[in-house]
Amino acid sequence: MRYYANFKLNKTSKEVVDYFEKFNQYNINQQVCFFVSPALIDGAVKSTEHPIGTQNIASQKWGAFTGETSIEQAIDLGCKSVLIGHSERRHIFNESDALIAEKVKLAKEYEVEIVLCVGETLLEREQKFDVIKRQLTSALDNLSSYSNIIIAYEPVWAIGTGVVAQNADIDEMANYINSVLKQNYNTTLPILYGGSVKTTNVKELKTINSISGFLVGGASLEPDEFYQIIIS
C-alpha cells in the first residue's frame, strides 16, 4: 500500500524537524511520501529519507509569476513528487481544469511522480461520474505517456468533514476511474483514496481491493497517528 501525507498549511520548520525525529524511528516497509508547503521543503528533505513532495507548482517553468513555486525549484530542493489538482486548489483558489492540465503536462516533462487529485462536491454527486471523467480527461488528454502518475480520488464532501464515503462507493468510483483510463488511454493507474482517513476507519478502508493506498490530511500531522494508519 502507498501512504501519502498532506500537511497542508501546517507546521513550522522546527515542527517538521521534530516530526521526522520521531517518525524516522519507525520501521516503515510501505511506500510513504509527505507533501509539505514550499517553505518547508528544504527542512523536510534534510530531516528524513522518506520522499518529500510539493503541494503545488506553477503552470510555467519561470517568469513573472510572483508568489508561485516552479517545478524546477521544487526538484532542486529535493522534491520527488508533485500534488496537482487538490480540491482546495480547485475550489478555494479556483484552479480550472485547463490550468491543472497545464501543470500536469509541465510536471510530466520531469522525472517526478505526479499525484493527480479528482473528486466531486456534494452538489455534483448526482453527476459524479461525468465530473470525474471530465477532470481525468482534461488533465491526461495531451500526454504521450502515463508513467509515474497516480490518481487520488477525494470526494470533496468527505475532506475534513469526518464523513467517509462508503466502501462500495469508493470501490465503484475506483473501478470507474480505471475504466475511463483503460478506454481512453489503454492504461490503468494506482488509485489512492482521500477524505477523512483516520486510525478508526482505515482498517475497513484497506479491504477495498481497487485502491492502492491513501492520501491522508489531518490525521498525518501527528507522527504516531500516521504510523498507526500505516500499520493498521
Contacts in CASP RR format, 6 or more apart in sequence:
PFRMAT RR
TARGET T0000
AUTHOR 0000-0000-0000
METHOD contacts of the structure
MODEL  1
MRYYANFKLNKTSKEVVDYFEKFNQYNINQQVCFFVSPALIDGAVKSTEH
PIGTQNIASQKWGAFTGETSIEQAIDLGCKSVLIGHSERRHIFNESDALI
AEKVKLAKEYEVEIVLCVGETLLEREQKFDVIKRQLTSALDNLSSYSNII
IAYEPVWAIGTGVVAQNADIDEMANYINSVLKQNYNTTLPILYGGSVKTT
NVKELKTINSISGFLVGGASLEPDEFYQIIIS
1 30 0 8 1.000
1 31 0 8 1.000
1 206 0 8 1.000
1 212 0 8 1.000
1 213 0 8 1.000
1 214 0 8 1.000
1 230 0 8 1.000
2 30 0 8 1.000
2 31 0 8 1.000
2 32 0 8 1.000
2 33 0 8 1.000
2 150 0 8 1.000
2 190 0 8 1.000
2 192 0 8 1.000
2 212 0 8 1.000
2 213 0 8 1.000
2 214 0 8 1.000
3 30 0 8 1.000
3 31 0 8 1.000
3 32 0 8 1.000
3 33 0 8 1.000
3 213 0 8 1.000
3 214 0 8 1.000
3 216 0 8 1.000
3 226 0 8 1.000
3 229 0 8 1.000
3 230 0 8 1.000
4 32 0 8 1.000
4 33 0 8 1.000
4 34 0 8 1.000
4 35 0 8 1.000
4 81 0 8 1.000
4 115 0 8 1.000
4 152 0 8 1.000
4 192 0 8 1.000
4 213 0 8 1.000
4 214 0 8 1.000
4 215 0 8 1.000
4 216 0 8 1.000
5 32 0 8 1.000
5 33 0 8 1.000
5 34 0 8 1.000
5 35 0 8 1.000
5 216 0 8 1.000
5 217 0 8 1.000
5 220 0 8 1.000
5 226 0 8 1.000
6 35 0 8 1.000
6 55 0 8 1.000
6 83 0 8 1.000
6 86 0 8 1.000
6 215 0 8 1.000
6 216 0 8 1.000
6 217 0 8 1.000
6 218 0 8 1.000
6 220 0 8 1.000
7 34 0 8 1.000
7 35 0 8 1.000
7 36 0 8 1.000
7 37 0 8 1.000
7 40 0 8 1.000
7 55 0 8 1.000
7 217 0 8 1.000
7 220 0 8 1.000
7 221 0 8 1.000
8 37 0 8 1.000
8 55 0 8 1.000
8 88 0 8 1.000
8 217 0 8 1.000
8 218 0 8 1.000
9 37 0 8 1.000
10 221 0 8 1.000
11 19 0 8 1.000
11 36 0 8 1.000
11 40 0 8 1.000
11 221 0 8 1.000
13 39 0 8 1.000
13 40 0 8 1.000
13 43 0 8 1.000
16 36 0 8 1.000
16 40 0 8 1.000
16 43 0 8 1.000
16 44 0 8 1.000
16 47 0 8 1.000
17 43 0 8 1.000
17 47 0 8 1.000
19 47 0 8 1.000
19 223 0 8 1.000
20 44 0 8 1.000
20 47 0 8 1.000
20 48 0 8 1.000
20 50 0 8 1.000
20 223 0 8 1.000
21 47 0 8 1.000
22 223 0 8 1.000
22 224 0 8 1.000
23 48 0 8 1.000
23 50 0 8 1.000
23 223 0 8 1.000
23 226 0 8 1.000
23 227 0 8 1.000
24 47 0 8 1.000
24 48 0 8 1.000
24 49 0 8 1.000
24 50 0 8 1.000
26 223 0 8 1.000
26 227 0 8 1.000
28 50 0 8 1.000
28 227 0 8 1.000
28 230 0 8 1.000
30 230 0 8 1.000
32 50 0 8 1.000
32 51 0 8 1.000
32 230 0 8 1.000
33 50 0 8 1.000
33 51 0 8 1.000
33 52 0 8 1.000
33 53 0 8 1.000
33 80 0 8 1.000
33 81 0 8 1.000
33 113 0 8 1.000
34 44 0 8 1.000
34 48 0 8 1.000
34 50 0 8 1.000
34 51 0 8 1.000
34 52 0 8 1.000
34 53 0 8 1.000
34 220 0 8 1.000
35 52 0 8 1.000
35 53 0 8 1.000
35 54 0 8 1.000
35 55 0 8 1.000
35 81 0 8 1.000
35 83 0 8 1.000
35 115 0 8 1.000
36 44 0 8 1.000
36 52 0 8 1.000
36 53 0 8 1.000
36 54 0 8 1.000
36 55 0 8 1.000
37 55 0 8 1.000
38 54 0 8 1.000
38 55 0 8 1.000
38 56 0 8 1.000
38 69 0 8 1.000
38 73 0 8 1.000
38 74 0 8 1.000
41 52 0 8 1.000
41 53 0 8 1.000
41 54 0 8 1.000
41 74 0 8 1.000
41 77 0 8 1.000
41 78 0 8 1.000
41 79 0 8 1.000
42 77 0 8 1.000
44 52 0 8 1.000
45 52 0 8 1.000
45 77 0 8 1.000
45 78 0 8 1.000
45 79 0 8 1.000
51 80 0 8 1.000
51 81 0 8 1.000
51 113 0 8 1.000
52 78 0 8 1.000
52 79 0 8 1.000
52 80 0 8 1.000
52 81 0 8 1.000
53 74 0 8 1.000
53 79 0 8 1.000
53 80 0 8 1.000
53 81 0 8 1.000
53 82 0 8 1.000
53 83 0 8 1.000
54 69 0 8 1.000
54 74 0 8 1.000
54 79 0 8 1.000
54 81 0 8 1.000
54 82 0 8 1.000
54 83 0 8 1.000
55 83 0 8 1.000
55 86 0 8 1.000
56 69 0 8 1.000
56 83 0 8 1.000
56 84 0 8 1.000
56 86 0 8 1.000
56 89 0 8 1.000
57 68 0 8 1.000
57 69 0 8 1.000
57 70 0 8 1.000
57 71 0 8 1.000
57 74 0 8 1.000
57 82 0 8 1.000
57 84 0 8 1.000
57 103 0 8 1.000
57 106 0 8 1.000
57 107 0 8 1.000
58 65 0 8 1.000
58 68 0 8 1.000
58 69 0 8 1.000
58 70 0 8 1.000
58 71 0 8 1.000
58 103 0 8 1.000
59 99 0 8 1.000
59 102 0 8 1.000
59 103 0 8 1.000
59 106 0 8 1.000
60 68 0 8 1.000
60 70 0 8 1.000
60 106 0 8 1.000
61 70 0 8 1.000
61 71 0 8 1.000
61 72 0 8 1.000
61 106 0 8 1.000
62 70 0 8 1.000
62 72 0 8 1.000
71 82 0 8 1.000
71 106 0 8 1.000
71 107 0 8 1.000
71 110 0 8 1.000
71 112 0 8 1.000
72 110 0 8 1.000
74 82 0 8 1.000
75 110 0 8 1.000
75 112 0 8 1.000
79 112 0 8 1.000
80 112 0 8 1.000
80 113 0 8 1.000
81 112 0 8 1.000
81 113 0 8 1.000
81 114 0 8 1.000
81 115 0 8 1.000
82 103 0 8 1.000
82 107 0 8 1.000
82 112 0 8 1.000
82 113 0 8 1.000
82 114 0 8 1.000
82 115 0 8 1.000
83 115 0 8 1.000
83 117 0 8 1.000
84 100 0 8 1.000
84 103 0 8 1.000
84 104 0 8 1.000
84 107 0 8 1.000
84 114 0 8 1.000
84 115 0 8 1.000
84 116 0 8 1.000
84 117 0 8 1.000
84 139 0 8 1.000
85 95 0 8 1.000
85 100 0 8 1.000
85 103 0 8 1.000
85 116 0 8 1.000
85 117 0 8 1.000
85 118 0 8 1.000
86 117 0 8 1.000
86 154 0 8 1.000
87 117 0 8 1.000
87 119 0 8 1.000
87 154 0 8 1.000
87 156 0 8 1.000
87 159 0 8 1.000
89 95 0 8 1.000
89 100 0 8 1.000
90 100 0 8 1.000
90 117 0 8 1.000
91 121 0 8 1.000
91 156 0 8 1.000
97 134 0 8 1.000
97 135 0 8 1.000
97 138 0 8 1.000
97 139 0 8 1.000
98 138 0 8 1.000
100 116 0 8 1.000
100 135 0 8 1.000
100 138 0 8 1.000
100 139 0 8 1.000
101 138 0 8 1.000
101 139 0 8 1.000
101 141 0 8 1.000
101 142 0 8 1.000
104 114 0 8 1.000
104 116 0 8 1.000
104 139 0 8 1.000
104 140 0 8 1.000
104 143 0 8 1.000
104 149 0 8 1.000
105 142 0 8 1.000
105 143 0 8 1.000
107 114 0 8 1.000
108 114 0 8 1.000
108 143 0 8 1.000
108 145 0 8 1.000
108 148 0 8 1.000
108 149 0 8 1.000
111 148 0 8 1.000
112 148 0 8 1.000
113 148 0 8 1.000
113 149 0 8 1.000
113 150 0 8 1.000
114 148 0 8 1.000
114 149 0 8 1.000
114 150 0 8 1.000
115 150 0 8 1.000
115 151 0 8 1.000
115 152 0 8 1.000
115 192 0 8 1.000
115 215 0 8 1.000
116 136 0 8 1.000
116 139 0 8 1.000
116 140 0 8 1.000
116 149 0 8 1.000
116 150 0 8 1.000
116 151 0 8 1.000
116 152 0 8 1.000
117 152 0 8 1.000
117 153 0 8 1.000
117 154 0 8 1.000
117 215 0 8 1.000
118 132 0 8 1.000
118 135 0 8 1.000
118 136 0 8 1.000
118 151 0 8 1.000
118 152 0 8 1.000
118 153 0 8 1.000
118 154 0 8 1.000
118 177 0 8 1.000
119 128 0 8 1.000
119 131 0 8 1.000
119 132 0 8 1.000
119 135 0 8 1.000
119 153 0 8 1.000
119 154 0 8 1.000
119 155 0 8 1.000
119 156 0 8 1.000
120 127 0 8 1.000
120 128 0 8 1.000
120 131 0 8 1.000
120 132 0 8 1.000
120 155 0 8 1.000
120 156 0 8 1.000
120 157 0 8 1.000
121 156 0 8 1.000
121 157 0 8 1.000
122 156 0 8 1.000
122 157 0 8 1.000
124 131 0 8 1.000
125 155 0 8 1.000
125 157 0 8 1.000
128 155 0 8 1.000
128 173 0 8 1.000
129 176 0 8 1.000
132 153 0 8 1.000
132 173 0 8 1.000
132 176 0 8 1.000
132 177 0 8 1.000
132 180 0 8 1.000
133 180 0 8 1.000
136 151 0 8 1.000
136 177 0 8 1.000
136 180 0 8 1.000
136 181 0 8 1.000
136 184 0 8 1.000
137 180 0 8 1.000
137 184 0 8 1.000
140 146 0 8 1.000
140 149 0 8 1.000
140 181 0 8 1.000
140 184 0 8 1.000
140 185 0 8 1.000
141 184 0 8 1.000
146 181 0 8 1.000
146 185 0 8 1.000
146 187 0 8 1.000
146 189 0 8 1.000
149 189 0 8 1.000
150 189 0 8 1.000
150 190 0 8 1.000
150 191 0 8 1.000
150 192 0 8 1.000
150 212 0 8 1.000
151 177 0 8 1.000
151 181 0 8 1.000
151 189 0 8 1.000
151 190 0 8 1.000
151 191 0 8 1.000
151 192 0 8 1.000
152 191 0 8 1.000
152 192 0 8 1.000
152 193 0 8 1.000
152 194 0 8 1.000
152 215 0 8 1.000
153 170 0 8 1.000
153 173 0 8 1.000
153 174 0 8 1.000
153 177 0 8 1.000
153 191 0 8 1.000
153 192 0 8 1.000
153 193 0 8 1.000
153 194 0 8 1.000
153 211 0 8 1.000
154 193 0 8 1.000
154 194 0 8 1.000
154 195 0 8 1.000
154 215 0 8 1.000
155 165 0 8 1.000
155 169 0 8 1.000
155 173 0 8 1.000
155 195 0 8 1.000
157 163 0 8 1.000
158 164 0 8 1.000
158 165 0 8 1.000
158 194 0 8 1.000
158 195 0 8 1.000
158 196 0 8 1.000
159 194 0 8 1.000
159 195 0 8 1.000
159 196 0 8 1.000
160 195 0 8 1.000
160 196 0 8 1.000
160 217 0 8 1.000
160 218 0 8 1.000
161 196 0 8 1.000
162 196 0 8 1.000
163 196 0 8 1.000
164 195 0 8 1.000
164 196 0 8 1.000
164 197 0 8 1.000
164 201 0 8 1.000
164 205 0 8 1.000
165 173 0 8 1.000
165 193 0 8 1.000
165 195 0 8 1.000
167 204 0 8 1.000
167 205 0 8 1.000
167 207 0 8 1.000
167 208 0 8 1.000
170 193 0 8 1.000
170 205 0 8 1.000
170 208 0 8 1.000
170 210 0 8 1.000
170 211 0 8 1.000
171 208 0 8 1.000
171 209 0 8 1.000
171 210 0 8 1.000
171 211 0 8 1.000
174 191 0 8 1.000
174 193 0 8 1.000
174 208 0 8 1.000
174 210 0 8 1.000
174 211 0 8 1.000
175 210 0 8 1.000
177 191 0 8 1.000
178 188 0 8 1.000
178 189 0 8 1.000
178 191 0 8 1.000
178 210 0 8 1.000
181 187 0 8 1.000
181 188 0 8 1.000
181 189 0 8 1.000
182 188 0 8 1.000
190 212 0 8 1.000
190 213 0 8 1.000
191 210 0 8 1.000
191 211 0 8 1.000
191 212 0 8 1.000
191 213 0 8 1.000
192 211 0 8 1.000
192 212 0 8 1.000
192 213 0 8 1.000
192 214 0 8 1.000
192 215 0 8 1.000
193 205 0 8 1.000
193 208 0 8 1.000
193 211 0 8 1.000
193 213 0 8 1.000
193 214 0 8 1.000
193 215 0 8 1.000
194 214 0 8 1.000
194 215 0 8 1.000
194 216 0 8 1.000
194 217 0 8 1.000
195 215 0 8 1.000
195 217 0 8 1.000
197 205 0 8 1.000
197 214 0 8 1.000
197 215 0 8 1.000
197 216 0 8 1.000
197 217 0 8 1.000
197 219 0 8 1.000
197 229 0 8 1.000
198 219 0 8 1.000
198 225 0 8 1.000
198 229 0 8 1.000
199 219 0 8 1.000
199 225 0 8 1.000
199 228 0 8 1.000
199 229 0 8 1.000
199 232 0 8 1.000
202 214 0 8 1.000
202 229 0 8 1.000
202 232 0 8 1.000
203 232 0 8 1.000
205 211 0 8 1.000
205 214 0 8 1.000
206 232 0 8 1.000
214 229 0 8 1.000
216 226 0 8 1.000
216 229 0 8 1.000
219 225 0 8 1.000
219 226 0 8 1.000
219 229 0 8 1.000
220 226 0 8 1.000
220 229 0 8 1.000
END
